[in-house]
Amino acid sequence: MGLKKMKNERWGCSPGKYQLKFDAEETCYLLKGKVKAYPKGSSEFVEFGVGDLVTIPKGLHCTWDVSVAVDKYYKFESTASSSS
């Protein structure tokens, strides 16, 4: 069939502001919450919340302004190449 089940980790946080650095690309799916993500040095933001599937690029430094507690599944992309 060619389908694979992704192994996901789960993470959450309470409302607040968090300084984050992503050392690998992350894909996450929000089960709960609302976030405004501000890239370092910018006043512009990306807003996401419940039901959103988000890809965060490797190397991003940002502030997450969490207005509603977050509960998410996430997966970091492996840097090692794999063959299928």
LUMFI-390894 format. One record per residue (C-alpha): residue in one letter; x, y, z. Coordinates in steps of 0.02 Angstrom, whole numbers, plus 50000, padded with zeros to 5 digits. Layout:
BEGIN
@type=a | xx=X | yy=Y | zz=Z
...
This chain:
BEGIN
@type=m | xx=50000 | yy=50000 | zz=50000
@type=g | xx=50144 | yy=50120 | zz=50030
@type=l | xx=50065 | yy=50195 | zz=50187
@type=k | xx=50164 | yy=50221 | zz=50347
@type=k | xx=50103 | yy=50271 | zz=50518
@type=m | xx=50200 | yy=50418 | zz=50586
@type=k | xx=50265 | yy=50400 | zz=50765
@type=n | xx=50221 | yy=50561 | zz=50853
@type=e | xx=50267 | yy=50634 | zz=51020
@type=r | xx=50148 | yy=50741 | zz=51121
@type=w | xx=50187 | yy=50908 | zz=51204
@type=g | xx=50091 | yy=51046 | zz=51290
@type=c | xx=50114 | yy=51212 | zz=51378
@type=s | xx=50013 | yy=51339 | zz=51475
@type=p | xx=49978 | yy=51516 | zz=51416
@type=g | xx=50131 | yy=51629 | zz=51415
@type=k | xx=50276 | yy=51685 | zz=51306
@type=y | xx=50412 | yy=51560 | zz=51256
@type=q | xx=50578 | yy=51593 | zz=51168
@type=l | xx=50608 | yy=51444 | zz=51054
@type=k | xx=50744 | yy=51384 | zz=50934
@type=f | xx=50710 | yy=51240 | zz=50817
@type=d | xx=50866 | yy=51136 | zz=50782
@type=a | xx=50769 | yy=51025 | zz=50662
@type=e | xx=50614 | yy=51047 | zz=50553
@type=e | xx=50458 | yy=51009 | zz=50654
@type=t | xx=50286 | yy=50960 | zz=50594
@type=c | xx=50150 | yy=50980 | zz=50725
@type=y | xx=49962 | yy=50960 | zz=50738
@type=l | xx=49871 | yy=51062 | zz=50870
@type=l | xx=49737 | yy=50971 | zz=50970
@type=k | xx=49709 | yy=51123 | zz=51082
@type=g | xx=49775 | yy=51299 | zz=51095
@type=k | xx=49807 | yy=51462 | zz=51007
@type=v | xx=49981 | yy=51530 | zz=50964
@type=k | xx=50054 | yy=51685 | zz=50884
@type=a | xx=50232 | yy=51645 | zz=50826
@type=y | xx=50347 | yy=51796 | zz=50803
@type=p | xx=50511 | yy=51764 | zz=50711
@type=k | xx=50660 | yy=51839 | zz=50805
@type=g | xx=50679 | yy=52024 | zz=50768
@type=s | xx=50508 | yy=52041 | zz=50684
@type=s | xx=50342 | yy=52116 | zz=50736
@type=e | xx=50252 | yy=52009 | zz=50606
@type=f | xx=50178 | yy=51844 | zz=50664
@type=v | xx=50094 | yy=51684 | zz=50606
@type=e | xx=49941 | yy=51631 | zz=50705
@type=f | xx=49886 | yy=51450 | zz=50720
@type=g | xx=49772 | yy=51346 | zz=50830
@type=v | xx=49660 | yy=51195 | zz=50850
@type=g | xx=49660 | yy=51083 | zz=50696
@type=d | xx=49808 | yy=51167 | zz=50611
@type=l | xx=49951 | yy=51065 | zz=50539
@type=v | xx=50108 | yy=51172 | zz=50548
@type=t | xx=50283 | yy=51149 | zz=50478
@type=i | xx=50418 | yy=51247 | zz=50570
@type=p | xx=50583 | yy=51265 | zz=50476
@type=k | xx=50750 | yy=51208 | zz=50546
@type=g | xx=50848 | yy=51352 | zz=50622
@type=l | xx=50698 | yy=51462 | zz=50664
@type=h | xx=50717 | yy=51570 | zz=50819
@type=c | xx=50548 | yy=51637 | zz=50875
@type=t | xx=50435 | yy=51687 | zz=51018
@type=w | xx=50275 | yy=51589 | zz=51044
@type=d | xx=50141 | yy=51698 | zz=51123
@type=v | xx=50021 | yy=51565 | zz=51186
@type=s | xx=49849 | yy=51637 | zz=51229
@type=v | xx=49761 | yy=51468 | zz=51252
@type=a | xx=49853 | yy=51318 | zz=51325
@type=v | xx=49931 | yy=51208 | zz=51191
@type=d | xx=49917 | yy=51019 | zz=51170
@type=k | xx=50000 | yy=50956 | zz=51011
@type=y | xx=50072 | yy=50806 | zz=50923
@type=y | xx=50241 | yy=50838 | zz=50844
@type=k | xx=50377 | yy=50754 | zz=50744
@type=f | xx=50554 | yy=50815 | zz=50708
@type=e | xx=50622 | yy=50774 | zz=50537
@type=s | xx=50771 | yy=50659 | zz=50541
@type=t | xx=50933 | yy=50726 | zz=50471
@type=a | xx=50985 | yy=50551 | zz=50418
@type=s | xx=50928 | yy=50493 | zz=50248
@type=s | xx=50826 | yy=50335 | zz=50239
@type=s | xx=50778 | yy=50224 | zz=50095
@type=s | xx=50602 | yy=50154 | zz=50074
